[in-house]
Amino acid sequence: MICRAYNSFFRNFSSRSNLAIISLLRLAPMSVGAIAQGTGMEQSAVSHCLKNLQECSIVAVERKGKERLYSLNRKTVVPLLKLVEKHVSRNCKGCRHG
């Protein structure tokens, strides 16, 4: 059902933890450990968030030896984030951020 898919997708962007992870992954692909260090989150919490993000194809995972590197979906999510930034910078000047 399309409503469930929409709910699942947008729920990933409404979570502060997920947004922290997404912000870090905009910089470069990272391992769970690097994401945990960069966000100050527990590694298990990062793994849980990444699982949800991966289920909606917001992030992709690639194996590099024993390490798994997570990155943002460059085809759809990165352009979407750029569009959101453009919208926010033009239309949300009075919005509270944080």
Backbone as XML, in Angstrom:
<?xml version="1.0"?>
<chain id="A" units="angstrom">
  <residue number="1" name="MET">
    <atom name="N" x="0.843" y="-1.181" z="0.000"/>
    <atom name="CA" x="0.000" y="0.000" z="0.000"/>
    <atom name="C" x="0.888" y="1.244" z="0.000"/>
  </residue>
  <residue number="2" name="ILE">
    <atom name="N" x="0.584" y="2.201" z="-0.843"/>
    <atom name="CA" x="1.418" y="3.381" z="-1.003"/>
    <atom name="C" x="1.494" y="4.220" z="0.274"/>
  </residue>
  <residue number="3" name="CYS">
    <atom name="N" x="0.439" y="4.275" z="1.059"/>
    <atom name="CA" x="0.456" y="5.062" z="2.295"/>
    <atom name="C" x="1.491" y="4.535" z="3.274"/>
  </residue>
  <residue number="4" name="ARG">
    <atom name="N" x="1.600" y="3.235" z="3.393"/>
    <atom name="CA" x="2.612" y="2.646" z="4.287"/>
    <atom name="C" x="4.018" y="2.984" z="3.818"/>
  </residue>
  <residue number="5" name="ALA">
    <atom name="N" x="4.234" y="2.933" z="2.524"/>
    <atom name="CA" x="5.552" y="3.252" z="1.976"/>
    <atom name="C" x="5.901" y="4.717" z="2.258"/>
  </residue>
  <residue number="6" name="TYR">
    <atom name="N" x="4.941" y="5.619" z="2.060"/>
    <atom name="CA" x="5.166" y="7.029" z="2.354"/>
    <atom name="C" x="5.452" y="7.234" z="3.833"/>
  </residue>
  <residue number="7" name="ASN">
    <atom name="N" x="4.653" y="6.619" z="4.678"/>
    <atom name="CA" x="4.856" y="6.747" z="6.124"/>
    <atom name="C" x="6.239" y="6.283" z="6.524"/>
  </residue>
  <residue number="8" name="SER">
    <atom name="N" x="6.643" y="5.145" z="6.007"/>
    <atom name="CA" x="7.949" y="4.590" z="6.334"/>
    <atom name="C" x="9.066" y="5.516" z="5.850"/>
  </residue>
  <residue number="9" name="PHE">
    <atom name="N" x="8.932" y="6.003" z="4.630"/>
    <atom name="CA" x="9.949" y="6.888" z="4.062"/>
    <atom name="C" x="10.102" y="8.162" z="4.890"/>
  </residue>
  <residue number="10" name="PHE">
    <atom name="N" x="8.996" y="8.850" z="5.142"/>
    <atom name="CA" x="9.069" y="10.126" z="5.856"/>
    <atom name="C" x="9.400" y="9.954" z="7.330"/>
  </residue>
  <residue number="11" name="ARG">
    <atom name="N" x="9.057" y="8.824" z="7.913"/>
    <atom name="CA" x="9.422" y="8.555" z="9.303"/>
    <atom name="C" x="10.945" y="8.549" z="9.452"/>
  </residue>
  <residue number="12" name="ASN">
    <atom name="N" x="11.636" y="8.070" z="8.440"/>
    <atom name="CA" x="13.096" y="8.063" z="8.481"/>
    <atom name="C" x="13.673" y="9.470" z="8.533"/>
  </residue>
  <residue number="13" name="PHE">
    <atom name="N" x="12.993" y="10.427" z="7.938"/>
    <atom name="CA" x="13.480" y="11.804" z="7.928"/>
    <atom name="C" x="12.986" y="12.610" z="9.126"/>
  </residue>
  <residue number="14" name="SER">
    <atom name="N" x="12.076" y="12.055" z="9.901"/>
    <atom name="CA" x="11.578" y="12.784" z="11.073"/>
    <atom name="C" x="12.329" y="12.414" z="12.343"/>
  </residue>
  <residue number="15" name="SER">
    <atom name="N" x="13.201" y="11.452" z="12.265"/>
    <atom name="CA" x="13.988" y="11.013" z="13.417"/>
    <atom name="C" x="15.284" y="11.813" z="13.517"/>
  </residue>
  <residue number="16" name="ARG">
    <atom name="N" x="15.524" y="12.406" z="14.691"/>
    <atom name="CA" x="16.769" y="13.162" z="14.887"/>
    <atom name="C" x="17.997" y="12.276" z="14.698"/>
  </residue>
  <residue number="17" name="SER">
    <atom name="N" x="17.911" y="11.044" z="15.162"/>
    <atom name="CA" x="19.042" y="10.120" z="15.014"/>
    <atom name="C" x="19.315" y="9.842" z="13.545"/>
  </residue>
  <residue number="18" name="ASN">
    <atom name="N" x="18.270" y="9.566" z="12.795"/>
    <atom name="CA" x="18.444" y="9.304" z="11.366"/>
    <atom name="C" x="18.973" y="10.534" z="10.646"/>
  </residue>
  <residue number="19" name="LEU">
    <atom name="N" x="18.474" y="11.703" z="10.996"/>
    <atom name="CA" x="18.955" y="12.930" z="10.360"/>
    <atom name="C" x="20.430" y="13.181" z="10.669"/>
  </residue>
  <residue number="20" name="ALA">
    <atom name="N" x="20.852" y="12.852" z="11.874"/>
    <atom name="CA" x="22.271" y="12.991" z="12.227"/>
    <atom name="C" x="23.120" y="12.063" z="11.351"/>
  </residue>
  <residue number="21" name="ILE">
    <atom name="N" x="22.635" y="10.853" z="11.155"/>
    <atom name="CA" x="23.346" y="9.883" z="10.313"/>
    <atom name="C" x="23.361" y="10.359" z="8.862"/>
  </residue>
  <residue number="22" name="ILE">
    <atom name="N" x="22.227" y="10.806" z="8.365"/>
    <atom name="CA" x="22.134" y="11.298" z="6.991"/>
    <atom name="C" x="23.087" y="12.474" z="6.784"/>
  </residue>
  <residue number="23" name="SER">
    <atom name="N" x="23.144" y="13.379" z="7.745"/>
    <atom name="CA" x="24.052" y="14.535" z="7.650"/>
    <atom name="C" x="25.505" y="14.092" z="7.549"/>
  </residue>
  <residue number="24" name="LEU">
    <atom name="N" x="25.888" y="13.128" z="8.349"/>
    <atom name="CA" x="27.268" y="12.614" z="8.288"/>
    <atom name="C" x="27.550" y="11.937" z="6.964"/>
  </residue>
  <residue number="25" name="LEU">
    <atom name="N" x="26.606" y="11.152" z="6.487"/>
    <atom name="CA" x="26.826" y="10.413" z="5.244"/>
    <atom name="C" x="26.857" y="11.324" z="4.025"/>
  </residue>
  <residue number="26" name="ARG">
    <atom name="N" x="26.394" y="12.558" z="4.176"/>
    <atom name="CA" x="26.514" y="13.519" z="3.068"/>
    <atom name="C" x="27.983" y="13.853" z="2.839"/>
  </residue>
  <residue number="27" name="LEU">
    <atom name="N" x="28.803" y="13.711" z="3.880"/>
    <atom name="CA" x="30.220" y="14.031" z="3.773"/>
    <atom name="C" x="31.010" y="12.950" z="3.055"/>
  </residue>
  <residue number="28" name="ALA">
    <atom name="N" x="30.714" y="11.690" z="3.388"/>
    <atom name="CA" x="31.462" y="10.569" z="2.819"/>
    <atom name="C" x="30.842" y="9.255" z="3.298"/>
  </residue>
  <residue number="29" name="PRO">
    <atom name="N" x="31.093" y="8.168" z="2.569"/>
    <atom name="CA" x="30.672" y="6.855" z="3.076"/>
    <atom name="C" x="31.405" y="6.559" z="4.381"/>
  </residue>
  <residue number="30" name="MET">
    <atom name="N" x="30.715" y="5.880" z="5.295"/>
    <atom name="CA" x="31.299" y="5.607" z="6.615"/>
    <atom name="C" x="30.869" y="4.250" z="7.137"/>
  </residue>
  <residue number="31" name="SER">
    <atom name="N" x="31.679" y="3.737" z="8.052"/>
    <atom name="CA" x="31.351" y="2.509" z="8.757"/>
    <atom name="C" x="30.439" y="2.823" z="9.939"/>
  </residue>
  <residue number="32" name="VAL">
    <atom name="N" x="29.845" y="1.792" z="10.508"/>
    <atom name="CA" x="28.986" y="1.968" z="11.679"/>
    <atom name="C" x="29.773" y="2.633" z="12.806"/>
  </residue>
  <residue number="33" name="GLY">
    <atom name="N" x="31.001" y="2.197" z="13.014"/>
    <atom name="CA" x="31.829" y="2.763" z="14.078"/>
    <atom name="C" x="32.095" y="4.250" z="13.879"/>
  </residue>
  <residue number="34" name="ALA">
    <atom name="N" x="32.398" y="4.632" z="12.640"/>
    <atom name="CA" x="32.655" y="6.042" z="12.337"/>
    <atom name="C" x="31.387" y="6.874" z="12.520"/>
  </residue>
  <residue number="35" name="ILE">
    <atom name="N" x="30.250" y="6.309" z="12.127"/>
    <atom name="CA" x="28.977" y="7.021" z="12.305"/>
    <atom name="C" x="28.671" y="7.177" z="13.788"/>
  </residue>
  <residue number="36" name="ALA">
    <atom name="N" x="28.884" y="6.119" z="14.558"/>
    <atom name="CA" x="28.649" y="6.178" z="16.001"/>
    <atom name="C" x="29.521" y="7.251" z="16.639"/>
  </residue>
  <residue number="37" name="GLN">
    <atom name="N" x="30.771" y="7.290" z="16.248"/>
    <atom name="CA" x="31.692" y="8.295" z="16.798"/>
    <atom name="C" x="31.258" y="9.699" z="16.379"/>
  </residue>
  <residue number="38" name="GLY">
    <atom name="N" x="30.876" y="9.873" z="15.135"/>
    <atom name="CA" x="30.494" y="11.184" z="14.624"/>
    <atom name="C" x="29.194" y="11.718" z="15.197"/>
  </residue>
  <residue number="39" name="THR">
    <atom name="N" x="28.293" y="10.806" z="15.580"/>
    <atom name="CA" x="26.999" y="11.239" z="16.113"/>
    <atom name="C" x="26.940" y="11.185" z="17.627"/>
  </residue>
  <residue number="40" name="GLY">
    <atom name="N" x="27.864" y="10.460" z="18.240"/>
    <atom name="CA" x="27.826" y="10.273" z="19.692"/>
    <atom name="C" x="26.796" y="9.243" z="20.114"/>
  </residue>
  <residue number="41" name="MET">
    <atom name="N" x="26.293" y="8.483" z="19.157"/>
    <atom name="CA" x="25.294" y="7.452" z="19.446"/>
    <atom name="C" x="25.989" y="6.113" z="19.729"/>
  </residue>
  <residue number="42" name="GLU">
    <atom name="N" x="25.265" y="5.233" z="20.416"/>
    <atom name="CA" x="25.761" y="3.867" z="20.622"/>
    <atom name="C" x="25.768" y="3.149" z="19.270"/>
  </residue>
  <residue number="43" name="GLN">
    <atom name="N" x="26.730" y="2.265" z="19.095"/>
    <atom name="CA" x="26.848" y="1.528" z="17.847"/>
    <atom name="C" x="25.590" y="0.712" z="17.537"/>
  </residue>
  <residue number="44" name="SER">
    <atom name="N" x="24.977" y="0.133" z="18.556"/>
    <atom name="CA" x="23.763" y="-0.661" z="18.333"/>
    <atom name="C" x="22.615" y="0.222" z="17.846"/>
  </residue>
  <residue number="45" name="ALA">
    <atom name="N" x="22.522" y="1.447" z="18.360"/>
    <atom name="CA" x="21.482" y="2.379" z="17.920"/>
    <atom name="C" x="21.722" y="2.795" z="16.473"/>
  </residue>
  <residue number="46" name="VAL">
    <atom name="N" x="22.983" y="3.025" z="16.117"/>
    <atom name="CA" x="23.326" y="3.372" z="14.740"/>
    <atom name="C" x="22.945" y="2.233" z="13.805"/>
  </residue>
  <residue number="47" name="SER">
    <atom name="N" x="23.270" y="1.019" z="14.192"/>
    <atom name="CA" x="22.928" y="-0.150" z="13.365"/>
    <atom name="C" x="21.428" y="-0.255" z="13.153"/>
  </residue>
  <residue number="48" name="HIS">
    <atom name="N" x="20.657" y="-0.012" z="14.199"/>
    <atom name="CA" x="19.192" y="-0.060" z="14.094"/>
    <atom name="C" x="18.693" y="1.011" z="13.118"/>
  </residue>
  <residue number="49" name="CYS">
    <atom name="N" x="19.202" y="2.214" z="13.248"/>
    <atom name="CA" x="18.807" y="3.295" z="12.344"/>
    <atom name="C" x="19.188" y="2.971" z="10.900"/>
  </residue>
  <residue number="50" name="LEU">
    <atom name="N" x="20.399" y="2.469" z="10.710"/>
    <atom name="CA" x="20.853" y="2.133" z="9.362"/>
    <atom name="C" x="19.985" y="1.056" z="8.722"/>
  </residue>
  <residue number="51" name="LYS">
    <atom name="N" x="19.523" y="0.115" z="9.524"/>
    <atom name="CA" x="18.638" y="-0.931" z="9.003"/>
    <atom name="C" x="17.363" y="-0.303" z="8.441"/>
  </residue>
  <residue number="52" name="ASN">
    <atom name="N" x="16.776" y="0.619" z="9.191"/>
    <atom name="CA" x="15.566" y="1.295" z="8.733"/>
    <atom name="C" x="15.837" y="2.146" z="7.491"/>
  </residue>
  <residue number="53" name="LEU">
    <atom name="N" x="16.941" y="2.857" z="7.489"/>
    <atom name="CA" x="17.294" y="3.690" z="6.342"/>
    <atom name="C" x="17.556" y="2.835" z="5.101"/>
  </residue>
  <residue number="54" name="GLN">
    <atom name="N" x="18.143" y="1.683" z="5.316"/>
    <atom name="CA" x="18.445" y="0.778" z="4.215"/>
    <atom name="C" x="17.169" y="0.163" z="3.642"/>
  </residue>
  <residue number="55" name="GLU">
    <atom name="N" x="16.197" y="-0.124" z="4.494"/>
    <atom name="CA" x="14.939" y="-0.712" z="4.030"/>
    <atom name="C" x="14.196" y="0.203" z="3.069"/>
  </residue>
  <residue number="56" name="CYS">
    <atom name="N" x="14.388" y="1.505" z="3.194"/>
    <atom name="CA" x="13.750" y="2.476" z="2.292"/>
    <atom name="C" x="14.710" y="2.946" z="1.203"/>
  </residue>
  <residue number="57" name="SER">
    <atom name="N" x="15.841" y="2.295" z="1.078"/>
    <atom name="CA" x="16.863" y="2.649" z="0.077"/>
    <atom name="C" x="17.357" y="4.087" z="0.211"/>
  </residue>
  <residue number="58" name="ILE">
    <atom name="N" x="17.334" y="4.599" z="1.429"/>
    <atom name="CA" x="17.902" y="5.924" z="1.696"/>
    <atom name="C" x="19.418" y="5.800" z="1.776"/>
  </residue>
  <residue number="59" name="VAL">
    <atom name="N" x="19.876" y="4.692" z="2.334"/>
    <atom name="CA" x="21.309" y="4.398" z="2.363"/>
    <atom name="C" x="21.566" y="3.077" z="1.660"/>
  </residue>
  <residue number="60" name="ALA">
    <atom name="N" x="22.784" y="2.958" z="1.167"/>
    <atom name="CA" x="23.255" y="1.719" z="0.553"/>
    <atom name="C" x="24.452" y="1.237" z="1.355"/>
  </residue>
  <residue number="61" name="VAL">
    <atom name="N" x="24.721" y="-0.049" z="1.289"/>
    <atom name="CA" x="25.866" y="-0.611" z="2.011"/>
    <atom name="C" x="26.761" y="-1.342" z="1.015"/>
  </residue>
  <residue number="62" name="GLU">
    <atom name="N" x="28.068" y="-1.184" z="1.229"/>
    <atom name="CA" x="29.055" y="-1.844" z="0.381"/>
    <atom name="C" x="30.107" y="-2.481" z="1.277"/>
  </residue>
  <residue number="63" name="ARG">
    <atom name="N" x="30.452" y="-3.699" z="0.983"/>
    <atom name="CA" x="31.493" y="-4.385" z="1.756"/>
    <atom name="C" x="32.871" y="-4.006" z="1.225"/>
  </residue>
  <residue number="64" name="LYS">
    <atom name="N" x="33.750" y="-3.635" z="2.141"/>
    <atom name="CA" x="35.160" y="-3.374" z="1.845"/>
    <atom name="C" x="35.966" y="-4.256" z="2.781"/>
  </residue>
  <residue number="65" name="GLY">
    <atom name="N" x="36.273" y="-5.455" z="2.333"/>
    <atom name="CA" x="36.912" y="-6.428" z="3.212"/>
    <atom name="C" x="35.940" y="-6.844" z="4.293"/>
  </residue>
  <residue number="66" name="LYS">
    <atom name="N" x="36.346" y="-6.691" z="5.545"/>
    <atom name="CA" x="35.467" y="-7.030" z="6.668"/>
    <atom name="C" x="34.542" y="-5.876" z="7.039"/>
  </residue>
  <residue number="67" name="GLU">
    <atom name="N" x="34.829" y="-4.708" z="6.522"/>
    <atom name="CA" x="34.075" y="-3.517" z="6.884"/>
    <atom name="C" x="32.895" y="-3.306" z="5.936"/>
  </residue>
  <residue number="68" name="ARG">
    <atom name="N" x="31.826" y="-2.753" z="6.496"/>
    <atom name="CA" x="30.674" y="-2.365" z="5.684"/>
    <atom name="C" x="30.627" y="-0.848" z="5.684"/>
  </residue>
  <residue number="69" name="LEU">
    <atom name="N" x="30.612" y="-0.270" z="4.495"/>
    <atom name="CA" x="30.542" y="1.185" z="4.366"/>
    <atom name="C" x="29.146" y="1.583" z="3.908"/>
  </residue>
  <residue number="70" name="TYR">
    <atom name="N" x="28.591" y="2.539" z="4.615"/>
    <atom name="CA" x="27.254" y="3.032" z="4.310"/>
    <atom name="C" x="27.378" y="4.367" z="3.595"/>
  </residue>
  <residue number="71" name="SER">
    <atom name="N" x="26.516" y="4.573" z="2.607"/>
    <atom name="CA" x="26.501" y="5.830" z="1.873"/>
    <atom name="C" x="25.056" y="6.170" z="1.524"/>
  </residue>
  <residue number="72" name="LEU">
    <atom name="N" x="24.827" y="7.448" z="1.236"/>
    <atom name="CA" x="23.494" y="7.881" z="0.838"/>
    <atom name="C" x="23.208" y="7.424" z="-0.585"/>
  </residue>
  <residue number="73" name="ASN">
    <atom name="N" x="21.954" y="7.203" z="-0.876"/>
    <atom name="CA" x="21.514" y="6.883" z="-2.228"/>
    <atom name="C" x="21.741" y="8.139" z="-3.074"/>
  </residue>
  <residue number="74" name="ARG">
    <atom name="N" x="22.766" y="8.110" z="-3.911"/>
    <atom name="CA" x="23.172" y="9.285" z="-4.695"/>
    <atom name="C" x="22.181" y="9.606" z="-5.813"/>
  </residue>
  <residue number="75" name="LYS">
    <atom name="N" x="21.468" y="8.603" z="-6.255"/>
    <atom name="CA" x="20.562" y="8.789" z="-7.385"/>
    <atom name="C" x="19.290" y="9.549" z="-6.998"/>
  </residue>
  <residue number="76" name="THR">
    <atom name="N" x="18.747" y="9.265" z="-5.819"/>
    <atom name="CA" x="17.476" y="9.886" z="-5.446"/>
    <atom name="C" x="17.538" y="10.714" z="-4.169"/>
  </residue>
  <residue number="77" name="VAL">
    <atom name="N" x="18.228" y="10.249" z="-3.152"/>
    <atom name="CA" x="18.211" y="10.932" z="-1.855"/>
    <atom name="C" x="19.049" y="12.204" z="-1.865"/>
  </residue>
  <residue number="78" name="VAL">
    <atom name="N" x="20.217" y="12.169" z="-2.448"/>
    <atom name="CA" x="21.060" y="13.371" z="-2.479"/>
    <atom name="C" x="20.356" y="14.507" z="-3.225"/>
  </residue>
  <residue number="79" name="PRO">
    <atom name="N" x="19.783" y="14.266" z="-4.418"/>
    <atom name="CA" x="19.030" y="15.356" z="-5.063"/>
    <atom name="C" x="17.827" y="15.822" z="-4.236"/>
  </residue>
  <residue number="80" name="LEU">
    <atom name="N" x="17.170" y="14.892" z="-3.566"/>
    <atom name="CA" x="16.040" y="15.254" z="-2.711"/>
    <atom name="C" x="16.491" y="16.177" z="-1.584"/>
  </residue>
  <residue number="81" name="LEU">
    <atom name="N" x="17.605" y="15.871" z="-0.955"/>
    <atom name="CA" x="18.127" y="16.710" z="0.125"/>
    <atom name="C" x="18.517" y="18.099" z="-0.380"/>
  </residue>
  <residue number="82" name="LYS">
    <atom name="N" x="19.067" y="18.161" z="-1.570"/>
    <atom name="CA" x="19.411" y="19.463" z="-2.153"/>
    <atom name="C" x="18.156" y="20.293" z="-2.391"/>
  </residue>
  <residue number="83" name="LEU">
    <atom name="N" x="17.102" y="19.655" z="-2.864"/>
    <atom name="CA" x="15.834" y="20.343" z="-3.088"/>
    <atom name="C" x="15.235" y="20.833" z="-1.776"/>
  </residue>
  <residue number="84" name="VAL">
    <atom name="N" x="15.310" y="20.006" z="-0.736"/>
    <atom name="CA" x="14.803" y="20.394" z="0.582"/>
    <atom name="C" x="15.590" y="21.586" z="1.112"/>
  </residue>
  <residue number="85" name="GLU">
    <atom name="N" x="16.919" y="21.549" z="0.985"/>
    <atom name="CA" x="17.740" y="22.677" z="1.442"/>
    <atom name="C" x="17.360" y="23.959" z="0.717"/>
  </residue>
  <residue number="86" name="LYS">
    <atom name="N" x="17.129" y="23.871" z="-0.576"/>
    <atom name="CA" x="16.726" y="25.035" z="-1.360"/>
    <atom name="C" x="15.392" y="25.579" z="-0.862"/>
  </residue>
  <residue number="87" name="HIS">
    <atom name="N" x="14.455" y="24.681" z="-0.625"/>
    <atom name="CA" x="13.144" y="25.084" z="-0.129"/>
    <atom name="C" x="13.262" y="25.753" z="1.247"/>
  </residue>
  <residue number="88" name="VAL">
    <atom name="N" x="13.983" y="25.120" z="2.137"/>
    <atom name="CA" x="14.119" y="25.638" z="3.507"/>
    <atom name="C" x="14.805" y="26.996" z="3.498"/>
  </residue>
  <residue number="89" name="SER">
    <atom name="N" x="15.857" y="27.129" z="2.718"/>
    <atom name="CA" x="16.579" y="28.409" z="2.710"/>
    <atom name="C" x="15.717" y="29.546" z="2.156"/>
  </residue>
  <residue number="90" name="ARG">
    <atom name="N" x="14.787" y="29.245" z="1.274"/>
    <atom name="CA" x="13.927" y="30.269" z="0.683"/>
    <atom name="C" x="12.647" y="30.515" z="1.477"/>
  </residue>
  <residue number="91" name="ASN">
    <atom name="N" x="12.142" y="29.504" z="2.135"/>
    <atom name="CA" x="10.790" y="29.580" z="2.688"/>
    <atom name="C" x="10.682" y="29.416" z="4.200"/>
  </residue>
  <residue number="92" name="CYS">
    <atom name="N" x="11.732" y="29.054" z="4.859"/>
    <atom name="CA" x="11.623" y="28.770" z="6.293"/>
    <atom name="C" x="12.516" y="29.693" z="7.120"/>
  </residue>
  <residue number="93" name="LYS">
    <atom name="N" x="12.596" y="30.917" z="6.741"/>
    <atom name="CA" x="13.471" y="31.861" z="7.446"/>
    <atom name="C" x="13.052" y="32.049" z="8.907"/>
  </residue>
  <residue number="94" name="GLY">
    <atom name="N" x="11.758" y="31.992" z="9.181"/>
    <atom name="CA" x="11.275" y="32.173" z="10.547"/>
    <atom name="C" x="11.154" y="30.876" z="11.318"/>
  </residue>
  <residue number="95" name="CYS">
    <atom name="N" x="11.470" y="29.760" z="10.671"/>
    <atom name="CA" x="11.325" y="28.460" z="11.344"/>
    <atom name="C" x="12.415" y="28.288" z="12.402"/>
  </residue>
  <residue number="96" name="ARG">
    <atom name="N" x="12.060" y="27.605" z="13.445"/>
    <atom name="CA" x="13.049" y="27.255" z="14.455"/>
    <atom name="C" x="13.767" y="26.015" z="13.989"/>
  </residue>
  <residue number="97" name="HIS">
    <atom name="N" x="15.076" y="26.028" z="14.053"/>
    <atom name="CA" x="15.889" y="24.886" z="13.644"/>
    <atom name="C" x="16.553" y="24.308" z="14.869"/>
  </residue>
  <residue number="98" name="GLY">
    <atom name="N" x="16.844" y="23.016" z="14.793"/>
    <atom name="CA" x="17.550" y="22.385" z="15.905"/>
    <atom name="C" x="16.843" y="21.256" z="16.385"/>
  </residue>
</chain>
